[in-house]
Amino acid sequence: MTKNRALVGVFVAVLFFVLGSVASAAPGQGGDRHSEQIVFSGTGFGDFGPFGFWIWCQDEDSSTPYAGECAGAMYFYALHLTKGVEGDVEETSEGIYTMTVHSRKGDSISCTLVNDSEELTAGPTNSVTVMCTAPTGNGTSDNAVINVTGPSED
């Protein structure tokens, strides 16, 4: 029950973080405030058993104070491990995003998440590869929702 409350707390904190960033990027608030946002959300199975993630990032070219930063949560069911994570994101090639995250307290989670295709589809239909040094192992989510929003490049 306490872990569920902690996870809800992380999601609420991230929601306020996102809403604050979107509000600061509103037109008329002091110039061009480019802010592409990348969200990975899904569940999967790996060497560490079933796992899940919800991570929100701003791209590295954003003009906000959160440029390139990520925040969210990861959980590993079989290990009874749920933690808030933070880190960074990089668009390694057109439409391919690499998130590198770690737990905020301690070193119990350290993972890299990469979407497997630049052709993103709506709904829980995308694939994300997860590679972790803590807990050790690799996994795949084939039901990930990937949402990339923000100003278009014209």
DSSP file (Angstrom, degrees, kcal/mol; ACC not computed):
  #  RESIDUE AA STRUCTURE BP1 BP2  ACC     N-H-->O    O-->H-N    N-H-->O    O-->H-N    TCO  KAPPA ALPHA  PHI   PSI    X-CA   Y-CA   Z-CA
    1    1 A M     >        0   0    0      0, 0.0     4,-2.0     0, 0.0     5,-0.2   0.000 360.0 360.0 360.0 -41.4    0.0    0.0    0.0
    2    2 A T  H  >  +     0   0    0      1,-0.2     4,-2.3     2,-0.2     5,-0.1   0.883 360.0  52.1 -64.6 -38.8    2.9    2.4    0.9
    3    3 A K  H  > S+     0   0    0      2,-0.2     4,-2.5     1,-0.2    -1,-0.2   0.888 108.0  51.7 -64.9 -38.5    4.6    1.7   -2.5
    4    4 A N  H  > S+     0   0    0      2,-0.2     4,-2.4     1,-0.2    -1,-0.2   0.907 110.2  48.5 -63.7 -41.2    1.3    2.5   -4.3
    5    5 A R  H  X S+     0   0    0     -4,-2.0     4,-2.4     2,-0.2    -2,-0.2   0.895 111.2  50.7 -64.6 -39.6    1.0    5.8   -2.5
    6    6 A A  H  X S+     0   0    0     -4,-2.3     4,-2.2     2,-0.2    -2,-0.2   0.912 110.6  48.9 -63.6 -42.4    4.7    6.6   -3.3
    7    7 A L  H  X S+     0   0    0     -4,-2.5     4,-2.4     2,-0.2    -2,-0.2   0.908 111.2  49.3 -64.9 -42.2    4.1    5.8   -7.0
    8    8 A V  H  X S+     0   0    0     -4,-2.4     4,-2.5     1,-0.2    -1,-0.2   0.906 109.9  52.9 -62.4 -41.1    1.0    8.0   -7.0
    9    9 A G  H  X S+     0   0    0     -4,-2.4     4,-2.4     2,-0.2    -2,-0.2   0.897 108.4  49.7 -60.6 -41.4    3.0   10.8   -5.4
   10   10 A V  H  X S+     0   0    0     -4,-2.2     4,-2.6     2,-0.2    -2,-0.2   0.933 111.2  49.1 -62.9 -46.0    5.7   10.5   -8.1
   11   11 A F  H  X S+     0   0    0     -4,-2.4     4,-2.4     1,-0.2    -2,-0.2   0.899 111.4  49.2 -62.2 -40.7    3.0   10.7  -10.8
   12   12 A V  H  X S+     0   0    0     -4,-2.5     4,-2.3     2,-0.2    -1,-0.2   0.918 111.6  49.4 -64.8 -42.4    1.4   13.8   -9.2
   13   13 A A  H  X S+     0   0    0     -4,-2.4     4,-2.1     1,-0.2    -2,-0.2   0.917 112.3  47.5 -62.4 -43.5    4.8   15.4   -8.9
   14   14 A V  H  X S+     0   0    0     -4,-2.6     4,-2.8     2,-0.2    -1,-0.2   0.895 108.8  55.2 -64.8 -39.4    5.6   14.7  -12.5
   15   15 A L  H  X S+     0   0    0     -4,-2.4     4,-3.0     2,-0.2     5,-0.2   0.927 109.6  45.7 -59.3 -46.0    2.2   16.0  -13.5
   16   16 A F  H  X S+     0   0    0     -4,-2.3     4,-2.5     2,-0.2    -1,-0.2   0.888 111.9  53.1 -63.6 -38.0    2.9   19.3  -11.8
   17   17 A F  H  X S+     0   0    0     -4,-2.1     4,-1.8     2,-0.2    -2,-0.2   0.921 112.7  44.0 -60.1 -46.3    6.3   19.4  -13.4
   18   18 A V  H  X S+     0   0    0     -4,-2.8     4,-2.8     2,-0.2     5,-0.2   0.939 114.1  48.6 -66.0 -48.7    4.8   18.9  -16.8
   19   19 A L  H  X S+     0   0    0     -4,-3.0     4,-2.4     1,-0.2    -2,-0.2   0.888 111.4  50.4 -62.8 -38.6    2.0   21.4  -16.3
   20   20 A G  H  X S+     0   0    0     -4,-2.5     4,-2.0    -5,-0.2    -1,-0.2   0.889 111.9  48.1 -64.5 -39.1    4.5   24.0  -15.0
   21   21 A S  H  X S+     0   0    0     -4,-1.8     4,-1.1     2,-0.2    -2,-0.2   0.906 111.8  48.8 -68.3 -42.0    6.7   23.5  -18.1
   22   22 A V  H  < S+     0   0    0     -4,-2.8     3,-0.4     1,-0.2    -2,-0.2   0.915 111.7  49.8 -64.3 -42.0    3.8   23.7  -20.5
   23   23 A A  H >< S+     0   0    0     -4,-2.4     3,-1.3     1,-0.2    -1,-0.2   0.892 109.5  51.1 -63.7 -39.3    2.6   26.9  -18.8
   24   24 A S  H 3< S+     0   0    0     -4,-2.0    -1,-0.2     1,-0.3    -2,-0.2   0.716 108.2  53.8 -71.2 -18.3    6.1   28.4  -19.0
   25   25 A A  T 3< S+     0   0    0     -4,-1.1     8,-0.3    -3,-0.4    -1,-0.3   0.359  81.4 126.3 -94.9   5.1    6.2   27.6  -22.7
   26   26 A A  S X  S-     0   0    0     -3,-1.3     3,-1.2    -4,-0.2    -3,-0.1  -0.298  71.8 -94.2 -65.5 146.6    2.9   29.4  -23.5
   27   27 A P  T 3  S+     0   0    0      0, 0.0    -1,-0.1     0, 0.0     5,-0.1  -0.247 109.9  29.3 -58.2 146.7    3.0   32.0  -26.3
   28   28 A G  T 3  S+     0   0    0      3,-0.2    -2,-0.1    -3,-0.1     4,-0.1   0.584  86.6 113.4  81.1   9.3    3.5   35.5  -25.1
   29   29 A Q  S <  S-     0   0    0     -3,-1.2    -3,-0.1     2,-0.3    -1,-0.1  -0.109 101.6 -52.7-107.0  35.5    5.5   34.5  -22.1
   30   30 A G  S    S-     0   0    0     -5,-0.0     2,-0.1     3,-0.0    -1,-0.0   0.842  96.2 -55.9 105.8  38.1    8.9   35.9  -23.1
   31   31 A G  S    S-     0   0    0      2,-0.1     2,-0.4    -6,-0.0    -2,-0.3  -0.463  96.7  -6.3 101.7-168.8    9.9   34.7  -26.5
   32   32 A D        +     0   0    0     -2,-0.1     2,-0.1     1,-0.1    -7,-0.0  -0.525  53.8 179.7 -70.6 121.1   10.4   31.4  -28.3
   33   33 A R        -     0   0    0     -2,-0.4    -1,-0.1    -8,-0.3    31,-0.1  -0.472   9.1-170.1-123.2  58.6   10.0   28.6  -25.7
   34   34 A H        +     0   0    0     -2,-0.1    29,-2.4    27,-0.1    30,-0.4  -0.212  12.3 168.7 -49.8 133.8   10.5   25.4  -27.9
   35   35 A S        -     0   0    0     27,-0.2     2,-0.3    28,-0.1    -1,-0.1  -0.546  14.2-175.4-156.4  83.5    9.6   22.4  -25.8
   36   36 A E        -     0   0    0    114,-0.2    23,-2.5    -2,-0.1     2,-0.4  -0.655  18.1-154.5 -77.1 135.8    9.3   19.0  -27.4
   37   37 A Q  E     -AB  58 149A   0    112,-3.0   112,-2.5    -2,-0.3     2,-0.4  -0.926   9.3-163.9-118.5 140.1    8.1   16.5  -24.9
   38   38 A I  E     -AB  57 148A   0     19,-2.5    19,-2.6    -2,-0.4     2,-0.4  -0.984   6.5-175.0-125.4 125.8    8.7   12.7  -25.0
   39   39 A V  E     -AB  56 147A   0    108,-2.5   108,-2.2    -2,-0.4     2,-0.4  -0.985   5.4-171.4-124.3 128.8    6.7   10.2  -22.9
   40   40 A F  E     +AB  55 146A   0     15,-2.5    15,-2.9    -2,-0.4     2,-0.3  -0.972  14.5 166.3-112.6 131.7    7.3    6.5  -22.6
   41   41 A S  E     +AB  54 145A   0    104,-1.8   104,-3.5    -2,-0.4     2,-0.3  -0.970  19.4 100.5-146.8 129.2    4.8    4.4  -20.8
   42   42 A G  E     -A   53   0A   0     11,-2.2    11,-2.4    -2,-0.3     2,-0.3  -0.992  50.0-112.2 177.8 179.7    4.4    0.6  -20.8
   43   43 A T  E     +A   52   0A   0     -2,-0.3   100,-0.6     9,-0.2    99,-0.3  -0.924  36.4 151.5-131.2 158.1    4.9   -2.8  -19.2
   44   44 A G  E     -A   51   0A   0      7,-2.4     7,-2.2    -2,-0.3     2,-0.4  -0.902  36.3-101.0-164.3-167.8    7.0   -5.7  -20.3
   45   45 A F  E     +AC  50 140A   0     95,-1.7    95,-1.9    -2,-0.3     2,-0.2  -0.994  39.7 150.1-136.7 141.5    9.0   -8.7  -19.3
   46   46 A G  E >   -AC  49 139A   0      3,-1.5     3,-2.3    -2,-0.4    93,-0.3  -0.800  63.3 -63.4-150.4-168.8   12.7   -9.2  -18.9
   47   47 A D  T 3  S+     0   0    0     91,-2.6    92,-0.1     1,-0.3    90,-0.1   0.755 132.7  51.7 -56.7 -25.7   15.5  -11.0  -17.2
   48   48 A F  T 3  S-     0   0    0      1,-0.4    -1,-0.3    90,-0.2    30,-0.3   0.242 118.0-113.5 -96.1   9.8   14.2   -9.4  -14.0
   49   49 A G  E <   -A   46   0A   0     -3,-2.3    -3,-1.5    29,-0.1    -1,-0.4  -0.505  69.7  -4.4  89.8-161.4   10.6  -10.5  -14.5
   50   50 A P  E    S+A   45   0A   0      0, 0.0    27,-1.2     0, 0.0    28,-0.6  -0.373  71.6 170.4 -68.7 144.5    7.7   -8.2  -15.3
   51   51 A F  E     -AD  44  76A   0     -7,-2.2    -7,-2.4    25,-0.2     2,-0.3  -0.919  16.1-161.1-146.2 169.7    8.3   -4.5  -15.2
   52   52 A G  E     -AD  43  75A   0     23,-2.3    23,-2.3    -2,-0.3     2,-0.3  -0.972   4.5-169.8-151.0 163.8    6.7   -1.2  -16.0
   53   53 A F  E     -AD  42  74A   0    -11,-2.4   -11,-2.2    -2,-0.3     2,-0.3  -0.994  16.4-175.5-155.4 151.4    7.6    2.4  -16.6
   54   54 A W  E     +AD  41  73A   0     19,-2.2    19,-2.3    -2,-0.3     2,-0.4  -0.845  25.0 166.7-146.4 109.2    6.2    5.9  -17.1
   55   55 A I  E     -AD  40  72A   0    -15,-2.9   -15,-2.5    -2,-0.3     2,-0.4  -0.992  17.9-164.2-135.4 131.2    8.8    8.5  -17.9
   56   56 A W  E     +AD  39  71A   0     15,-2.9    15,-2.4    -2,-0.4     2,-0.3  -0.927  16.3 172.8-114.2 136.0    8.4   12.1  -19.2
   57   57 A C  E     -AD  38  70A   0    -19,-2.6   -19,-2.5    -2,-0.4     2,-0.4  -0.938  27.9-136.6-137.5 159.4   11.2   14.1  -20.8
   58   58 A Q  E     -A   37   0A   0     11,-1.9    10,-0.6     8,-0.4    31,-0.3  -0.943  40.9-103.9-110.3 143.1   11.9   17.3  -22.6
   59   59 A D    >   -     0   0    0    -23,-2.5     3,-1.7    -2,-0.4     9,-1.2  -0.193  28.1-111.6 -65.3 159.3   14.2   17.2  -25.6
   60   60 A E  T 3  S+     0   0    0      1,-0.3    -1,-0.1     7,-0.3     7,-0.1   0.656 114.8  58.4 -68.2 -16.4   17.7   18.4  -25.3
   61   61 A D  T 3  S+     0   0    0    -25,-0.1    -1,-0.3     2,-0.0   -27,-0.1   0.375  77.6 125.9 -93.5   4.0   17.0   21.4  -27.6
   62   62 A S    <   -     0   0    0     -3,-1.7   -27,-0.2   -26,-0.1     5,-0.1  -0.261  58.6-142.9 -61.5 148.3   14.3   22.8  -25.4
   63   63 A S  S    S+     0   0    0    -29,-2.4    -1,-0.1     3,-0.1   -28,-0.1   0.209  72.2  95.8 -97.9  15.5   14.7   26.4  -24.3
   64   64 A T  S >  S-     0   0    0    -30,-0.4     3,-1.4   -31,-0.1   -43,-0.0  -0.539  92.7-103.9 -96.7 168.9   13.2   25.7  -20.9
   65   65 A P  T 3  S+     0   0    0      0, 0.0    -1,-0.1     0, 0.0   -44,-0.0   0.628 118.4  62.1 -65.6 -11.3   15.2   25.0  -17.7
   66   66 A Y  T >  S+     0   0    0      3,-0.1     3,-2.4     2,-0.0    -8,-0.4   0.167  71.4 153.1-101.1  17.9   14.3   21.3  -18.1
   67   67 A A  T <  S-     0   0    0     -3,-1.4    -7,-0.3     1,-0.3    -8,-0.2  -0.240  75.0  -1.5 -53.2 124.3   16.0   20.8  -21.5
   68   68 A G  T 3  S+     0   0    0     -9,-1.2    21,-1.5   -10,-0.6    -1,-0.3   0.461 103.5 129.8  77.2   1.3   17.1   17.1  -21.9
   69   69 A E  E <   - E   0  88A   0     -3,-2.4   -11,-1.9   -10,-0.2     2,-0.3  -0.618  38.5-162.4 -96.0 151.4   15.8   16.1  -18.5
   70   70 A C  E     +DE  57  87A   0     17,-2.0    17,-1.4    -2,-0.2     2,-0.3  -0.916   9.0 177.4-126.8 152.8   13.5   13.2  -17.6
   71   71 A A  E     +DE  56  86A   0    -15,-2.4   -15,-2.9    -2,-0.3     2,-0.3  -0.978  29.0  93.5-150.8 147.5   11.4   12.3  -14.6
   72   72 A G  E     -DE  55  85A   0     13,-1.9    13,-2.2    -2,-0.3     2,-0.3  -0.951  58.5 -76.1 168.2-146.2    9.0    9.4  -13.9
   73   73 A A  E     -DE  54  84A   0    -19,-2.3   -19,-2.2    -2,-0.3     2,-0.3  -0.994  22.2-165.2-149.7 150.3    8.9    6.0  -12.3
   74   74 A M  E     -DE  53  83A   0      9,-2.2     9,-2.4    -2,-0.3     2,-0.3  -0.975  10.2-168.5-132.4 150.2    9.9    2.4  -12.9
   75   75 A Y  E     -DE  52  82A   0    -23,-2.3   -23,-2.3    -2,-0.3     2,-0.5  -0.998  15.5-160.2-142.5 147.4    8.8   -0.7  -11.2
   76   76 A F  E >>> -DE  51  81A   0      5,-3.0     5,-1.9    -2,-0.3     3,-0.6  -0.931  11.2-162.7-127.8 101.6    9.9   -4.4  -11.1
   77   77 A Y  G >45S+     0   0    0    -27,-1.2     3,-1.5    -2,-0.5    -1,-0.2   0.898  85.7  48.0 -57.0 -52.3    7.1   -6.6   -9.9
   78   78 A A  G 345S+     0   0    0    -28,-0.6    -1,-0.2     1,-0.3   -29,-0.1   0.763 115.5  46.7 -64.7 -25.2    9.0   -9.7   -9.0
   79   79 A L  G <45S-     0   0    0     -3,-0.6    -1,-0.3   -31,-0.2    -2,-0.2   0.450 104.7-128.5 -94.3  -1.5   11.6   -7.7   -7.1
   80   80 A H  T <<5 +     0   0    0     -3,-1.5     2,-0.5    -4,-0.5    -3,-0.2   0.915  60.2 146.2  52.4  46.7    9.0   -5.6   -5.2
   81   81 A L  E   < +E   76   0A   0     -5,-1.9    -5,-3.0     2,-0.0     2,-0.4  -0.960  19.6 162.6-123.3 116.9   10.9   -2.6   -6.4
   82   82 A T  E     +E   75   0A   0     -2,-0.5     2,-0.3    -7,-0.2    -7,-0.2  -0.993  13.9 161.5-133.0 124.7    9.2    0.7   -7.3
   83   83 A K  E     -E   74   0A   0     -9,-2.4    -9,-2.2    -2,-0.4     2,-0.3  -0.993  41.2-114.2-144.4 148.7   11.2    4.0   -7.5
   84   84 A G  E     -E   73   0A   0     -2,-0.3    20,-1.9   -11,-0.2    21,-0.3  -0.617  41.2-160.0 -72.2 141.6   11.0    7.5   -8.9
   85   85 A V  E     -EF  72 103A   0    -13,-2.2   -13,-1.9    -2,-0.3     2,-0.3  -0.888  15.6-178.1-126.2 157.7   13.6    7.9  -11.6
   86   86 A E  E     +EF  71 102A   0     16,-2.2    16,-2.4    -2,-0.3     2,-0.3  -0.950  24.2 112.3-144.6 163.6   15.3   10.9  -13.3
   87   87 A G  E     -EF  70 101A   0    -17,-1.4   -17,-2.0    -2,-0.3     2,-0.3  -0.927  52.8 -65.4 169.8-143.5   17.8   11.2  -16.0
   88   88 A D  E     -EF  69 100A   0     12,-2.1    12,-2.6    -2,-0.3     2,-0.3  -0.893  26.2-141.8-140.5 169.4   18.2   12.5  -19.6
   89   89 A V  E     - F   0  99A   0    -21,-1.5     2,-0.3    -2,-0.3    10,-0.2  -0.962  11.5-174.5-133.3 148.6   17.0   11.9  -23.1
   90   90 A E  E     - F   0  98A   0      8,-1.7     8,-2.8    -2,-0.3     2,-1.1  -0.993  26.6-134.9-142.6 135.8   18.7   12.1  -26.5
   91   91 A E  E     - F   0  97A   0     -2,-0.3     6,-0.2     6,-0.2     3,-0.1  -0.798  25.7-175.8 -88.1  99.6   17.3   11.8  -30.0
   92   92 A T  E     -     0   0A   0      4,-1.1     2,-0.3    -2,-1.1    -1,-0.2   0.768  68.1  -7.7 -74.9 -27.0   20.1    9.5  -31.3
   93   93 A S  E >  S- F   0  96A   0      3,-1.1     3,-2.6    -3,-0.1    -1,-0.2  -0.939 108.4 -50.9-155.4 169.9   18.6    9.5  -34.8
   94   94 A E  T 3  S-     0   0    0     -2,-0.3     3,-0.1     1,-0.3    24,-0.1  -0.214 126.2  -6.4 -52.0 114.9   15.4   10.8  -36.4
   95   95 A G  T 3  S+     0   0    0      1,-0.2     2,-0.6    -2,-0.0    -1,-0.3   0.419 106.3 112.7  81.4  -1.5   12.5    9.5  -34.2
   96   96 A I  E <   -F   93   0A   0     -3,-2.6    -4,-1.1    20,-0.1    -3,-1.1  -0.927  47.2-169.2-107.9 119.7   14.7    7.3  -32.0
   97   97 A Y  E     -F   91   0A   0     -2,-0.6    18,-1.3    -6,-0.2     2,-0.5  -0.893  10.0-160.6-112.5 136.1   14.9    8.4  -28.4
   98   98 A T  E     -FG  90 114A   0     -8,-2.8    -8,-1.7    -2,-0.4     2,-0.5  -0.967   7.2-167.3-116.5 116.5   17.3    7.1  -25.8
   99   99 A M  E     -FG  89 113A   0     14,-3.0    14,-2.8    -2,-0.5     2,-0.6  -0.900   2.1-167.4-102.7 128.9   16.3    7.7  -22.1
  100  100 A T  E     +FG  88 112A   0    -12,-2.6   -12,-2.1    -2,-0.5     2,-0.3  -0.965  21.4 168.7-116.4 114.2   19.0    7.1  -19.5
  101  101 A V  E     -FG  87 111A   0     10,-2.9    10,-2.4    -2,-0.6     2,-0.3  -0.857  18.0-175.7-129.8 158.8   17.5    7.1  -16.0
  102  102 A H  E     -FG  86 110A   0    -16,-2.4   -16,-2.2    -2,-0.3     8,-0.3  -0.974  40.2 -85.4-147.5 157.8   18.4    6.1  -12.4
  103  103 A S  E     -F   85   0A   0      6,-2.6   -18,-0.2    -2,-0.3     3,-0.1  -0.353  31.1-134.6 -66.4 146.4   16.6    6.1   -9.1
  104  104 A R  S    S+     0   0    0    -20,-1.9     2,-0.5     1,-0.2    -1,-0.1   0.828  93.2  41.0 -72.0 -32.9   16.5    9.3   -7.3
  105  105 A K  S    S-     0   0    0    -21,-0.3     3,-0.5     0, 0.0    -1,-0.2  -0.973 121.8 -16.8-120.4 125.2   17.4    7.8   -3.9
  106  106 A G  S    S-     0   0    0     -2,-0.5     3,-0.1     1,-0.2    -3,-0.0  -0.251  85.0 -82.6  77.2-170.3   20.0    5.1   -3.8
  107  107 A D  S    S+     0   0    0      1,-0.1    -1,-0.2    -5,-0.1     3,-0.1  -0.116  83.1 120.6-126.6  36.2   21.3    3.1   -6.7
  108  108 A S  S    S+     0   0    0     -3,-0.5     2,-0.4     1,-0.2    -1,-0.1   0.711  75.2  41.1 -77.7 -20.2   18.6    0.4   -7.0
  109  109 A I        +     0   0    0     -3,-0.1    -6,-2.6     2,-0.0     2,-0.3  -0.992  54.7 155.2-132.2 128.7   17.5    1.4  -10.6
  110  110 A S  E     +GH 102 134A   0     24,-3.2    23,-2.5    -2,-0.4    24,-1.3  -0.818  24.9 153.2-148.9 106.0   19.8    2.4  -13.5
  111  111 A C  E     -GH 101 132A   0    -10,-2.4   -10,-2.9    -2,-0.3     2,-0.4  -0.921  36.8-144.9-139.5 157.1   18.3    1.7  -17.0
  112  112 A T  E     -GH 100 131A   0     19,-2.6    19,-2.7    -2,-0.3     2,-0.4  -0.993  18.4-165.4-120.4 130.6   18.4    2.8  -20.6
  113  113 A L  E     +GH  99 130A   0    -14,-2.8   -14,-3.0    -2,-0.4     2,-0.4  -0.962   7.9 179.6-118.7 133.9   15.2    2.8  -22.6
  114  114 A V  E     -GH  98 129A   0     15,-2.2    15,-2.7    -2,-0.4     2,-0.3  -0.997  27.2-128.1-136.3 129.3   15.1    3.0  -26.4
  115  115 A N  E     - H   0 128A   0    -18,-1.3    13,-0.2    -2,-0.4     5,-0.0  -0.590  18.9-142.2 -74.0 140.8   12.1    3.0  -28.8
  116  116 A D  S    S+     0   0    0     11,-2.5     2,-0.3    -2,-0.3    -1,-0.1   0.544  76.2  35.6 -85.6  -9.0   12.7    0.4  -31.5
  117  117 A S        -     0   0    0     10,-0.4    -1,-0.1   -22,-0.2    10,-0.1  -0.999  59.9-144.3-147.0 141.1   11.2    2.2  -34.5
  118  118 A E  S    S+     0   0    0     -2,-0.3     2,-1.3     1,-0.1    -1,-0.1   0.645  88.6  86.3 -76.5 -13.1   11.0    5.8  -35.6
  119  119 A E  S    S-     0   0    0     -3,-0.0     2,-0.3     2,-0.0    -1,-0.1  -0.723  71.4-165.7 -87.5  91.7    7.5    5.1  -36.9
  120  120 A L        -     0   0    0     -2,-1.3     2,-0.3     6,-0.1    -2,-0.1  -0.595   0.6-157.8 -82.6 139.3    5.5    5.7  -33.7
  121  121 A T        -     0   0    0     -2,-0.3    25,-0.5     2,-0.2     4,-0.3  -0.833  23.8 -99.1-115.8 155.1    1.9    4.5  -33.7
  122  122 A A  S    S+     0   0    0     -2,-0.3    25,-0.1     2,-0.1    -1,-0.0  -0.394  83.0   8.8 -71.5 146.7   -1.0    5.6  -31.5
  123  123 A G  S    S-     0   0    0      1,-0.1     2,-2.3    -2,-0.1    23,-0.4  -0.180 117.5 -29.8  81.1-173.2   -1.9    3.6  -28.4
  124  124 A P  S    S+     0   0    0      0, 0.0    21,-0.2     0, 0.0    20,-0.2  -0.402 102.5 103.3 -80.1  66.3   -0.1    0.8  -26.6
  125  125 A T        +     0   0    0     -2,-2.3     2,-0.2    19,-0.7    20,-0.2   0.311  49.9  99.3-131.4   5.4    1.4   -0.6  -29.8
  126  126 A N  E     - I   0 144A   0     18,-2.3    18,-2.2    -3,-0.4     2,-0.4  -0.576  62.6-127.9 -99.7 161.5    5.1    0.5  -29.8
  127  127 A S  E     -     0   0A   0     -2,-0.2   -11,-2.5    16,-0.2     2,-0.4  -0.914  21.5-176.2-112.1 134.1    8.2   -1.5  -28.7
  128  128 A V  E     -HI 115 141A   0     13,-2.5    13,-2.6    -2,-0.4     2,-0.4  -0.997  15.9-145.7-129.3 129.9   10.8   -0.3  -26.2
  129  129 A T  E     -HI 114 140A   0    -15,-2.7   -15,-2.2    -2,-0.4     2,-0.5  -0.816  14.4-160.2 -93.3 133.6   14.0   -2.1  -25.3
  130  130 A V  E     -HI 113 139A   0      9,-2.9     9,-2.7    -2,-0.4     2,-0.5  -0.969   9.3-177.0-119.1 124.6   15.0   -1.7  -21.6
  131  131 A M  E     -HI 112 138A   0    -19,-2.7   -19,-2.6    -2,-0.5     2,-0.4  -0.984  10.8-175.3-123.4 121.1   18.7   -2.4  -20.6
  132  132 A C  E   > -HI 111 137A   0      5,-3.1     5,-2.0    -2,-0.5   -21,-0.2  -0.914  32.8-173.8-123.4 142.6   19.5   -2.2  -16.9
  133  133 A T  E   5S+ I   0 136A   0    -23,-2.5     3,-0.4    -2,-0.4   -22,-0.1   0.588  85.1  61.5 -97.8 -19.0   22.6   -2.4  -14.8
  134  134 A A  E   5S+H  110   0A   0    -24,-1.3   -24,-3.2     1,-0.6    -1,-0.4  -0.880 115.9  20.0-149.1 117.9   20.5   -2.2  -11.7
  135  135 A P  T   5S-     0   0    0      0, 0.0    -1,-0.6     0, 0.0     2,-0.2   0.700 113.8-121.3 -63.7 152.5   18.6   -4.4  -11.4
  136  136 A T  E   5 + I   0 133A   0     -3,-0.4     2,-0.2    -2,-0.1    -3,-0.2  -0.445  65.7  63.2 -71.0 129.2   20.8   -6.3  -13.9
  137  137 A G  E   < - I   0 132A   0     -5,-2.0    -5,-3.1    -2,-0.2     2,-0.3  -0.801  65.5-101.6 147.5 175.2   19.1   -7.5  -17.0
  138  138 A N  E     + I   0 131A   0     -2,-0.2   -91,-2.6    -7,-0.2     2,-0.3  -0.903  33.1 168.4-127.7 155.5   17.3   -6.6  -20.3
  139  139 A G  E     -CI  46 130A   0     -9,-2.7    -9,-2.9    -2,-0.3     2,-0.4  -0.962  21.9-131.9-157.6 174.4   13.7   -6.6  -21.3
  140  140 A T  E     -CI  45 129A   0    -95,-1.9   -95,-1.7    -2,-0.3     2,-0.5  -0.998   2.0-157.6-137.6 139.0   11.2   -5.5  -23.9
  141  141 A S  E     + I   0 128A   0    -13,-2.6   -13,-2.5    -2,-0.4     3,-0.3  -0.979  10.8 177.3-111.1 120.7    7.8   -3.8  -23.7
  142  142 A D  E    S+     0   0A   0     -2,-0.5   -98,-0.1   -99,-0.3    -1,-0.1   0.329  78.4  56.5-101.2   5.4    5.7   -4.5  -26.8
  143  143 A N  E    S+     0   0A   0   -100,-0.6   -16,-0.2   -18,-0.1    -1,-0.2  -0.043  75.5 144.9-124.4  31.1    2.7   -2.5  -25.5
  144  144 A A  E     - I   0 126A   0    -18,-2.2   -18,-2.3    -3,-0.3   -19,-0.7  -0.443  42.8-142.9 -77.4 142.1    4.4    0.9  -24.9
  145  145 A V  E     -B   41   0A   0   -104,-3.5  -104,-1.8   -21,-0.2     2,-0.5  -0.915  20.8-172.1 -95.8 125.0    2.6    4.2  -25.5
  146  146 A I  E     -B   40   0A   0     -2,-0.6     2,-0.5   -25,-0.5  -106,-0.2  -0.984   3.4-176.8-121.9 123.9    5.1    6.7  -26.9
  147  147 A N  E     -B   39   0A   0   -108,-2.2  -108,-2.5    -2,-0.5     2,-0.5  -0.978   6.8-178.3-125.4 122.0    4.0   10.2  -27.2
  148  148 A V  E     +B   38   0A   0     -2,-0.5     2,-0.3  -110,-0.2  -110,-0.2  -0.981  17.4 166.1-119.5 118.8    6.2   13.0  -28.7
  149  149 A T  E     +B   37   0A   0   -112,-2.5  -112,-3.0    -2,-0.5    -2,-0.0  -0.839  16.2  86.7-129.1 164.5    4.6   16.4  -28.7
  150  150 A G  S    S-     0   0    0     -2,-0.3  -114,-0.2  -114,-0.3  -116,-0.1  -0.788  76.2 -24.2 137.0-177.2    5.7   19.9  -29.3
  151  151 A P        -     0   0    0      0, 0.0     2,-0.2     0, 0.0  -115,-0.0  -0.335  65.4-119.1 -65.2 142.9    6.3   22.5  -32.0
  152  152 A S        -     0   0    0      1,-0.1     2,-0.8     2,-0.0    -3,-0.0  -0.507  24.9-110.5 -80.5 152.7    6.9   21.1  -35.4
  153  153 A E              0   0    0     -2,-0.2    -1,-0.1     1,-0.2     0, 0.0  -0.755 360.0 360.0 -82.7 112.0   10.2   21.8  -37.2
  154  154 A D              0   0    0     -2,-0.8    -1,-0.2     0, 0.0    -2,-0.0   0.391 360.0 360.0-107.0 360.0    9.3   24.1  -40.1
